[in-house]
Amino acid sequence: MDPEEIKEIIEQGLPGSTVDVHGDGTHFEAVIVSNDFAGKPLIEQHQIVYKTLGDAMKERIHALSLKTYTPQQWETIK
């Protein structure tokens, strides 16, 4: 699995999100900015992403580090 494929899956599952993924084929890091994260604790935000990735998380991705932000949070850190 390549970073672009992961990016596309997340963007399809979270329409309107901004996604940046880097990785080496088994270990990946993703930064995701989405309105879907508003009002949700970090664990729920990550669960949303894992659900979006579905079976790929079990079968094709060995490790995924997530950084999730709402658009408002992203504006304060970028």
KEVO-790184 format. One record per residue: y, z, x of N, C-alpha, C in turn; residue in three letters. Coordinates in pm, 1 decimal. Example, Ala and Ser with C-alpha at 12.3 -4.5 7.8 and 13.67 -1.06 7.14 Angstrom:
<site><n_y>-569.0</n_y><n_z>780.0</n_z><n_x>1319.0</n_x><ca_y>-450.0</ca_y><ca_z>780.0</ca_z><ca_x>1230.0</ca_x><c_y>-330.0</c_y><c_z>780.0</c_z><c_x>1320.0</c_x><r>ALA</r></site>
<site><n_y>-225.0</n_y><n_z>708.0</n_z><n_x>1285.0</n_x><ca_y>-106.0</ca_y><ca_z>714.0</ca_z><ca_x>1367.0</ca_x><c_y>3.0</c_y><c_z>787.0</c_z><c_x>1290.0</c_x><r>SER</r></site>
END
This chain:
<site><n_y>-117.2</n_y><n_z>0.0</n_z><n_x>86.0</n_x><ca_y>0.0</ca_y><ca_z>0.0</ca_z><ca_x>0.0</ca_x><c_y>122.9</c_y><c_z>0.0</c_z><c_x>90.2</c_x><r>MET</r></site>
<site><n_y>221.1</n_y><n_z>-79.3</n_z><n_x>53.8</n_x><ca_y>341.3</ca_y><ca_z>-82.0</ca_z><ca_x>136.1</ca_x><c_y>459.0</c_y><c_z>-17.5</c_z><c_x>60.8</c_x><r>ASP</r></site>
<site><n_y>563.0</n_y><n_z>22.6</n_z><n_x>134.6</n_x><ca_y>676.9</ca_y><ca_z>91.9</ca_z><ca_x>73.1</ca_x><c_y>741.1</c_y><c_z>13.6</c_z><c_x>-41.3</c_x><r>PRO</r></site>
<site><n_y>747.8</n_y><n_z>-118.2</n_z><n_x>-28.7</n_x><ca_y>810.9</ca_y><ca_z>-199.7</ca_z><ca_x>-133.6</ca_x><c_y>732.6</c_y><c_z>-191.6</c_z><c_x>-264.2</c_x><r>GLU</r></site>
<site><n_y>601.1</n_y><n_z>-187.4</n_z><n_x>-254.8</n_x><ca_y>516.8</ca_y><ca_z>-177.0</ca_z><ca_x>-374.4</ca_x><c_y>539.5</c_y><c_z>-42.9</c_z><c_x>-444.5</c_x><r>GLU</r></site>
<site><n_y>547.0</n_y><n_z>64.0</n_z><n_x>-366.4</n_x><ca_y>573.9</ca_y><ca_z>196.2</ca_z><ca_x>-423.8</ca_x><c_y>710.7</c_y><c_z>196.3</c_z><c_x>-490.9</c_x><r>ILE</r></site>
<site><n_y>809.3</n_y><n_z>139.0</n_z><n_x>-424.6</n_x><ca_y>945.1</ca_y><ca_z>129.9</ca_z><ca_x>-478.6</ca_x><c_y>944.4</c_y><c_z>59.8</c_z><c_x>-614.3</c_x><r>LYS</r></site>
<site><n_y>875.2</n_y><n_z>-52.4</n_z><n_x>-623.0</n_x><ca_y>870.1</ca_y><ca_z>-130.0</ca_z><ca_x>-746.4</ca_x><c_y>803.5</c_y><c_z>-52.1</c_z><c_x>-859.4</c_x><r>GLU</r></site>
<site><n_y>695.2</n_y><n_z>18.8</n_z><n_x>-829.1</n_x><ca_y>625.4</ca_y><ca_z>97.6</ca_z><ca_x>-931.0</ca_x><c_y>717.9</c_y><c_z>206.4</c_z><c_x>-985.1</c_x><r>ILE</r></site>
<site><n_y>785.8</n_y><n_z>276.0</n_z><n_x>-895.7</n_x><ca_y>876.4</ca_y><ca_z>382.9</ca_z><ca_x>-938.8</ca_x><c_y>991.5</c_y><c_z>325.6</c_z><c_x>-1020.9</c_x><r>ILE</r></site>
<site><n_y>1050.0</n_y><n_z>216.6</n_z><n_x>-976.1</n_x><ca_y>1161.4</ca_y><ca_z>155.2</ca_z><ca_x>-1049.4</ca_x><c_y>1118.3</c_y><c_z>108.6</c_z><c_x>-1188.2</c_x><r>GLU</r></site>
<site><n_y>996.5</n_y><n_z>58.8</n_z><n_x>-1201.3</n_x><ca_y>946.0</ca_y><ca_z>18.5</ca_z><ca_x>-1332.7</ca_x><c_y>925.7</c_y><c_z>139.2</c_z><c_x>-1423.4</c_x><r>GLN</r></site>
<site><n_y>876.9</n_y><n_z>249.0</n_z><n_x>-1366.4</n_x><ca_y>850.4</ca_y><ca_z>369.4</ca_z><ca_x>-1444.6</ca_x><c_y>974.9</c_y><c_z>449.5</c_z><c_x>-1476.5</c_x><r>GLY</r></site>
<site><n_y>1077.4</n_y><n_z>433.1</n_z><n_x>-1395.0</n_x><ca_y>1204.9</ca_y><ca_z>503.6</ca_z><ca_x>-1415.0</ca_x><c_y>1317.5</c_y><c_z>400.6</c_z><c_x>-1416.9</c_x><r>LEU</r></site>
<site><n_y>1328.8</n_y><n_z>324.1</n_z><n_x>-1524.4</n_x><ca_y>1431.3</ca_y><ca_z>219.8</ca_z><ca_x>-1530.9</ca_x><c_y>1571.0</c_y><c_z>275.8</c_z><c_x>-1503.9</c_x><r>PRO</r></site>
<site><n_y>1648.5</n_y><n_z>201.5</n_z><n_x>-1428.9</n_x><ca_y>1784.5</ca_y><ca_z>243.1</ca_z><ca_x>-1395.9</ca_x><c_y>1793.5</c_y><c_z>334.4</c_z><c_x>-1275.7</c_x><r>GLY</r></site>
<site><n_y>1678.7</n_y><n_z>368.0</n_z><n_x>-1216.7</n_x><ca_y>1679.3</ca_y><ca_z>456.1</ca_z><ca_x>-1099.6</ca_x><c_y>1710.3</c_y><c_z>378.0</c_z><c_x>-972.9</c_x><r>SER</r></site>
<site><n_y>1752.2</n_y><n_z>451.2</n_z><n_x>-871.2</n_x><ca_y>1771.2</ca_y><ca_z>395.4</ca_z><ca_x>-737.7</ca_x><c_y>1662.3</c_y><c_z>455.5</c_z><c_x>-650.4</c_x><r>THR</r></site>
<site><n_y>1586.5</n_y><n_z>370.3</n_z><n_x>-582.6</n_x><ca_y>1470.4</ca_y><ca_z>416.3</ca_z><ca_x>-507.0</ca_x><c_y>1473.7</c_y><c_z>357.5</c_z><c_x>-366.4</c_x><r>VAL</r></site>
<site><n_y>1445.9</n_y><n_z>443.1</n_z><n_x>-268.1</n_x><ca_y>1434.3</ca_y><ca_z>399.8</ca_z><ca_x>-129.4</ca_x><c_y>1305.7</c_y><c_z>460.6</c_z><c_x>-74.2</c_x><r>ASP</r></site>
<site><n_y>1215.4</n_y><n_z>376.8</n_z><n_x>-25.2</n_x><ca_y>1085.9</ca_y><ca_z>424.1</ca_z><ca_x>24.4</ca_x><c_y>1063.4</c_y><c_z>371.5</c_z><c_x>166.0</c_x><r>VAL</r></site>
<site><n_y>1016.9</n_y><n_z>460.4</n_z><n_x>252.4</n_x><ca_y>978.5</ca_y><ca_z>424.2</ca_z><ca_x>389.0</ca_x><c_y>840.2</c_y><c_z>481.9</c_z><c_x>414.9</c_x><r>HIS</r></site>
<site><n_y>764.0</n_y><n_z>415.9</n_z><n_x>501.3</n_x><ca_y>633.5</ca_y><ca_z>469.9</ca_z><ca_x>534.1</ca_x><c_y>554.7</c_y><c_z>379.2</c_z><c_x>625.3</c_x><r>GLY</r></site>
<site><n_y>436.2</n_y><n_z>428.4</n_z><n_x>662.9</n_x><ca_y>352.4</ca_y><ca_z>358.6</ca_z><ca_x>759.7</ca_x><c_y>224.1</c_y><c_z>301.8</c_z><c_x>700.1</c_x><r>ASP</r></site>
<site><n_y>213.3</n_y><n_z>303.1</n_z><n_x>568.7</n_x><ca_y>92.4</ca_y><ca_z>252.2</ca_z><ca_x>504.7</ca_x><c_y>7.9</c_y><c_z>360.0</c_z><c_x>440.8</c_x><r>GLY</r></site>
<site><n_y>17.9</n_y><n_z>482.2</n_z><n_x>488.8</n_x><ca_y>-53.1</ca_y><ca_z>595.2</ca_z><ca_x>426.9</ca_x><c_y>40.2</c_y><c_z>713.1</c_z><c_x>400.9</c_x><r>THR</r></site>
<site><n_y>138.7</n_y><n_z>733.2</n_z><n_x>485.7</n_x><ca_y>236.3</ca_y><ca_z>840.7</ca_z><ca_x>469.7</ca_x><c_y>371.5</c_y><c_z>779.5</c_z><c_x>434.4</c_x><r>HIS</r></site>
<site><n_y>430.7</n_y><n_z>829.9</n_z><n_x>325.4</n_x><ca_y>554.5</ca_y><ca_z>772.6</ca_z><ca_x>276.5</ca_x><c_y>658.1</c_y><c_z>879.6</c_z><c_x>247.1</c_x><r>PHE</r></site>
<site><n_y>784.4</n_y><n_z>837.9</n_z><n_x>249.3</n_x><ca_y>895.5</ca_y><ca_z>923.6</ca_z><ca_x>209.7</ca_x><c_y>980.5</c_y><c_z>843.9</c_z><c_x>110.8</c_x><r>GLU</r></site>
<site><n_y>1010.8</n_y><n_z>905.7</n_z><n_x>-3.0</n_x><ca_y>1089.0</ca_y><ca_z>837.8</ca_z><ca_x>-106.0</ca_x><c_y>1210.1</c_y><c_z>922.4</c_z><c_x>-144.8</c_x><r>ALA</r></site>
<site><n_y>1322.5</n_y><n_z>854.9</n_z><n_x>-160.1</n_x><ca_y>1443.5</ca_y><ca_z>915.7</ca_z><ca_x>-214.3</ca_x><c_y>1467.9</c_y><c_z>845.5</c_z><c_x>-347.5</c_x><r>VAL</r></site>
<site><n_y>1474.6</n_y><n_z>925.2</n_z><n_x>-454.4</n_x><ca_y>1486.5</ca_y><ca_z>869.1</ca_z><ca_x>-588.6</ca_x><c_y>1603.5</c_y><c_z>934.8</c_z><c_x>-659.9</c_x><r>ILE</r></site>
<site><n_y>1691.7</n_y><n_z>851.8</n_z><n_x>-713.5</n_x><ca_y>1806.7</ca_y><ca_z>899.0</ca_z><ca_x>-790.5</ca_x><c_y>1788.4</c_y><c_z>847.0</c_z><c_x>-932.3</c_x><r>VAL</r></site>
<site><n_y>1780.4</n_y><n_z>940.8</n_z><n_x>-1028.7</n_x><ca_y>1753.6</ca_y><ca_z>900.4</ca_z><ca_x>-1166.5</ca_x><c_y>1815.4</c_y><c_z>996.9</c_z><c_x>-1266.5</c_x><r>SER</r></site>
<site><n_y>1866.3</n_y><n_z>942.2</n_z><n_x>-1373.9</n_x><ca_y>1915.2</ca_y><ca_z>1025.6</ca_z><ca_x>-1484.4</ca_x><c_y>1800.8</c_y><c_z>1102.4</c_z><c_x>-1549.9</c_x><r>ASN</r></site>
<site><n_y>1677.6</n_y><n_z>1054.3</n_z><n_x>-1535.4</n_x><ca_y>1562.1</ca_y><ca_z>1121.2</ca_z><ca_x>-1594.8</ca_x><c_y>1539.7</c_y><c_z>1261.1</c_z><c_x>-1537.3</c_x><r>ASP</r></site>
<site><n_y>1598.9</n_y><n_z>1290.5</n_z><n_x>-1423.9</n_x><ca_y>1581.0</ca_y><ca_z>1421.3</ca_z><ca_x>-1360.0</ca_x><c_y>1679.0</c_y><c_z>1527.1</c_z><c_x>-1411.8</c_x><r>PHE</r></site>
<site><n_y>1778.9</n_y><n_z>1484.9</n_z><n_x>-1487.1</n_x><ca_y>1883.5</ca_y><ca_z>1577.1</ca_z><ca_x>-1533.8</ca_x><c_y>1822.9</c_y><c_z>1691.6</c_z><c_x>-1614.4</c_x><r>ALA</r></site>
<site><n_y>1861.0</n_y><n_z>1813.4</n_z><n_x>-1578.0</n_x><ca_y>1818.0</ca_y><ca_z>1932.5</ca_z><ca_x>-1649.8</ca_x><c_y>1675.8</c_y><c_z>1976.7</c_z><c_x>-1622.9</c_x><r>GLY</r></site>
<site><n_y>1606.7</n_y><n_z>1908.9</n_z><n_x>-1530.7</n_x><ca_y>1468.5</ca_y><ca_z>1944.5</ca_z><ca_x>-1501.1</ca_x><c_y>1458.6</c_y><c_z>2009.8</c_z><c_x>-1363.2</c_x><r>LYS</r></site>
<site><n_y>1372.8</n_y><n_z>2111.3</n_z><n_x>-1352.1</n_x><ca_y>1352.3</ca_y><ca_z>2172.0</ca_z><ca_x>-1219.3</ca_x><c_y>1282.9</c_y><c_z>2073.5</c_z><c_x>-1125.9</c_x><r>PRO</r></site>
<site><n_y>1293.2</n_y><n_z>2100.3</n_z><n_x>-998.0</n_x><ca_y>1239.3</ca_y><ca_z>2012.5</ca_z><ca_x>-894.6</ca_x><c_y>1092.3</c_y><c_z>1978.2</c_z><c_x>-918.3</c_x><r>LEU</r></site>
<site><n_y>1011.7</n_y><n_z>2075.2</n_z><n_x>-955.2</n_x><ca_y>868.3</ca_y><ca_z>2049.4</ca_z><ca_x>-975.4</ca_x><c_y>846.4</c_y><c_z>1947.2</c_z><c_x>-1086.6</c_x><r>ILE</r></site>
<site><n_y>924.3</n_y><n_z>1954.7</n_z><n_x>-1193.2</n_x><ca_y>911.7</ca_y><ca_z>1857.3</ca_z><ca_x>-1302.1</ca_x><c_y>959.2</c_y><c_z>1719.3</c_z><c_x>-1257.9</c_x><r>GLU</r></site>
<site><n_y>1063.1</n_y><n_z>1715.6</n_z><n_x>-1176.7</n_x><ca_y>1111.1</ca_y><ca_z>1587.8</ca_z><ca_x>-1124.7</ca_x><c_y>1000.9</c_y><c_z>1518.9</c_z><c_x>-1045.2</c_x><r>GLN</r></site>
<site><n_y>934.3</n_y><n_z>1595.2</n_z><n_x>-960.3</n_x><ca_y>827.0</ca_y><ca_z>1538.6</ca_z><ca_x>-878.5</ca_x><c_y>709.2</c_y><c_z>1496.4</c_z><c_x>-965.5</c_x><r>HIS</r></site>
<site><n_y>678.7</n_y><n_z>1574.8</n_z><n_x>-1068.5</n_x><ca_y>569.2</ca_y><ca_z>1539.4</ca_z><ca_x>-1158.6</ca_x><c_y>597.3</c_y><c_z>1408.2</c_z><c_x>-1231.2</c_x><r>GLN</r></site>
<site><n_y>723.8</n_y><n_z>1383.7</n_z><n_x>-1265.0</n_x><ca_y>762.2</ca_y><ca_z>1257.5</ca_z><ca_x>-1328.3</ca_x><c_y>727.7</c_y><c_z>1140.9</c_z><c_x>-1234.7</c_x><r>ILE</r></site>
<site><n_y>760.4</n_y><n_z>1155.7</n_z><n_x>-1108.0</n_x><ca_y>732.8</ca_y><ca_z>1048.9</ca_z><ca_x>-1010.6</ca_x><c_y>582.5</c_y><c_z>1030.9</c_z><c_x>-992.6</c_x><r>VAL</r></site>
<site><n_y>509.1</n_y><n_z>1140.8</n_z><n_x>-978.8</n_x><ca_y>363.7</ca_y><ca_z>1130.5</ca_z><ca_x>-961.5</ca_x><c_y>299.1</c_y><c_z>1062.4</c_z><c_x>-1081.8</c_x><r>TYR</r></site>
<site><n_y>345.2</n_y><n_z>1096.0</n_z><n_x>-1202.7</n_x><ca_y>292.0</ca_y><ca_z>1033.6</ca_z><ca_x>-1323.4</ca_x><c_y>321.3</c_y><c_z>883.1</c_z><c_x>-1322.8</c_x><r>LYS</r></site>
<site><n_y>439.7</n_y><n_z>847.7</n_z><n_x>-1279.2</n_x><ca_y>477.3</ca_y><ca_z>706.4</ca_z><ca_x>-1270.5</ca_x><c_y>384.4</c_y><c_z>630.6</c_z><c_x>-1175.1</c_x><r>THR</r></site>
<site><n_y>348.9</n_y><n_z>693.2</n_z><n_x>-1065.5</n_x><ca_y>261.2</ca_y><ca_z>628.8</ca_z><ca_x>-966.4</ca_x><c_y>115.1</c_y><c_z>627.4</c_z><c_x>-1010.0</c_x><r>LEU</r></site>
<site><n_y>78.8</n_y><n_z>715.6</n_z><n_x>-1100.5</n_x><ca_y>-56.1</ca_y><ca_z>716.6</ca_z><ca_x>-1158.2</ca_x><c_y>-167.6</c_y><c_z>722.5</c_z><c_x>-1055.2</c_x><r>GLY</r></site>
<site><n_y>-264.9</n_y><n_z>634.9</n_z><n_x>-1070.5</n_x><ca_y>-384.3</ca_y><ca_z>635.0</ca_z><ca_x>-984.5</ca_x><c_y>-353.7</c_y><c_z>604.2</c_z><c_x>-839.0</c_x><r>ASP</r></site>
<site><n_y>-241.5</n_y><n_z>538.7</n_z><n_x>-812.4</n_x><ca_y>-206.4</ca_y><ca_z>508.9</ca_z><ca_x>-673.2</ca_x><c_y>-194.1</c_y><c_z>637.6</c_z><c_x>-592.2</c_x><r>ALA</r></site>
<site><n_y>-150.5</n_y><n_z>745.2</n_z><n_x>-657.4</n_x><ca_y>-138.4</ca_y><ca_z>874.1</ca_z><ca_x>-586.5</ca_x><c_y>-275.2</c_y><c_z>927.4</c_z><c_x>-545.4</c_x><r>MET</r></site>
<site><n_y>-376.5</n_y><n_z>896.7</n_z><n_x>-621.7</n_x><ca_y>-510.1</ca_y><ca_z>946.7</ca_z><ca_x>-592.1</ca_x><c_y>-586.6</c_y><c_z>853.8</c_z><c_x>-498.6</c_x><r>LYS</r></site>
<site><n_y>-559.7</n_y><n_z>724.5</n_z><n_x>-510.9</n_x><ca_y>-644.6</ca_y><ca_z>627.0</ca_z><ca_x>-444.3</ca_x><c_y>-581.9</c_y><c_z>556.3</c_z><c_x>-324.6</c_x><r>GLU</r></site>
<site><n_y>-449.2</n_y><n_z>538.0</n_z><n_x>-325.4</n_x><ca_y>-389.1</ca_y><ca_z>451.3</ca_z><ca_x>-224.6</ca_x><c_y>-282.1</c_y><c_z>517.2</c_z><c_x>-139.5</c_x><r>ARG</r></site>
<site><n_y>-231.2</n_y><n_z>630.2</n_z><n_x>-183.8</n_x><ca_y>-125.4</ca_y><ca_z>698.4</ca_z><ca_x>-108.4</ca_x><c_y>-181.5</c_y><c_z>829.5</c_z><c_x>-56.8</c_x><r>ILE</r></site>
<site><n_y>-183.3</n_y><n_z>844.0</n_z><n_x>73.9</n_x><ca_y>-236.3</ca_y><ca_z>966.4</ca_z><ca_x>133.4</ca_x><c_y>-135.6</c_y><c_z>1080.4</c_z><c_x>123.4</c_x><r>HIS</r></site>
<site><n_y>-9.4</n_y><n_z>1053.1</n_z><n_x>154.3</n_x><ca_y>94.4</ca_y><ca_z>1156.2</ca_z><ca_x>151.7</ca_x><c_y>227.5</c_y><c_z>1093.5</c_z><c_x>109.2</c_x><r>ALA</r></site>
<site><n_y>297.8</n_y><n_z>1165.7</n_z><n_x>22.1</n_x><ca_y>427.4</ca_y><ca_z>1118.2</ca_z><ca_x>-25.4</ca_x><c_y>524.8</c_y><c_z>1234.8</c_z><c_x>-28.7</c_x><r>LEU</r></site>
<site><n_y>629.0</n_y><n_z>1224.3</n_z><n_x>50.9</n_x><ca_y>736.0</ca_y><ca_z>1323.5</ca_z><ca_x>52.1</ca_x><c_y>845.5</c_y><c_z>1273.4</c_z><c_x>-42.0</c_x><r>SER</r></site>
<site><n_y>886.6</n_y><n_z>1358.0</n_z><n_x>-136.0</n_x><ca_y>986.5</ca_y><ca_z>1317.7</ca_z><ca_x>-234.6</ca_x><c_y>1115.8</c_y><c_z>1395.5</c_z><c_x>-217.9</c_x><r>LEU</r></site>
<site><n_y>1225.3</n_y><n_z>1323.4</n_z><n_x>-234.5</n_x><ca_y>1357.8</ca_y><ca_z>1383.6</ca_z><ca_x>-247.3</ca_x><c_y>1414.9</c_y><c_z>1323.8</c_z><c_x>-374.7</c_x><r>LYS</r></site>
<site><n_y>1433.8</n_y><n_z>1407.2</n_z><n_x>-476.2</n_x><ca_y>1478.5</ca_y><ca_z>1359.1</ca_z><ca_x>-607.1</ca_x><c_y>1615.2</c_y><c_z>1417.2</c_z><c_x>-640.2</c_x><r>THR</r></site>
<site><n_y>1698.9</n_y><n_z>1331.8</n_z><n_x>-698.7</n_x><ca_y>1835.9</ca_y><ca_z>1370.7</ca_z><ca_x>-731.5</ca_x><c_y>1878.7</c_y><c_z>1307.8</c_z><c_x>-863.0</c_x><r>TYR</r></site>
<site><n_y>1966.9</n_y><n_z>1375.9</n_z><n_x>-932.9</n_x><ca_y>2037.3</ca_y><ca_z>1312.3</ca_z><ca_x>-1043.0</ca_x><c_y>2151.5</c_y><c_z>1232.3</c_z><c_x>-980.3</c_x><r>THR</r></site>
<site><n_y>2210.3</n_y><n_z>1138.4</n_z><n_x>-1052.8</n_x><ca_y>2323.6</ca_y><ca_z>1064.9</ca_z><ca_x>-996.1</ca_x><c_y>2439.1</c_y><c_z>1158.4</c_z><c_x>-955.1</c_x><r>PRO</r></site>
<site><n_y>2461.4</n_y><n_z>1264.2</n_z><n_x>-1030.7</n_x><ca_y>2569.1</ca_y><ca_z>1358.8</ca_z><ca_x>-997.6</ca_x><c_y>2539.1</c_y><c_z>1432.6</c_z><c_x>-866.7</c_x><r>GLN</r></site>
<site><n_y>2414.6</n_y><n_z>1475.0</n_z><n_x>-849.8</n_x><ca_y>2376.1</ca_y><ca_z>1541.6</ca_z><ca_x>-724.1</ca_x><c_y>2390.2</c_y><c_z>1445.9</c_z><c_x>-606.8</c_x><r>GLN</r></site>
<site><n_y>2348.8</n_y><n_z>1323.0</n_z><n_x>-626.4</n_x><ca_y>2353.3</ca_y><ca_z>1223.6</ca_z><ca_x>-520.1</ca_x><c_y>2496.0</c_y><c_z>1199.3</c_z><c_x>-475.0</c_x><r>TRP</r></site>
<site><n_y>2589.5</n_y><n_z>1195.1</n_z><n_x>-567.6</n_x><ca_y>2730.2</ca_y><ca_z>1172.7</ca_z><ca_x>-533.5</ca_x><c_y>2784.9</c_y><c_z>1282.1</c_z><c_x>-441.5</c_x><r>GLU</r></site>
<site><n_y>2733.4</n_y><n_z>1403.7</n_z><n_x>-454.9</n_x><ca_y>2784.3</ca_y><ca_z>1514.8</ca_z><ca_x>-373.2</ca_x><c_y>2724.1</c_y><c_z>1518.9</c_z><c_x>-233.7</c_x><r>THR</r></site>
<site><n_y>2610.5</n_y><n_z>1449.3</n_z><n_x>-212.4</n_x><ca_y>2547.0</ca_y><ca_z>1457.6</ca_z><ca_x>-80.7</ca_x><c_y>2553.9</c_y><c_z>1330.3</c_z><c_x>1.4</c_x><r>ILE</r></site>
<site><n_y>2580.4</n_y><n_z>1218.8</n_z><n_x>-61.6</n_x><ca_y>2575.9</ca_y><ca_z>1092.6</ca_z><ca_x>14.5</ca_x><c_y>2694.1</c_y><c_z>1071.0</c_z><c_x>102.8</c_x><r>LYS</r></site>
END
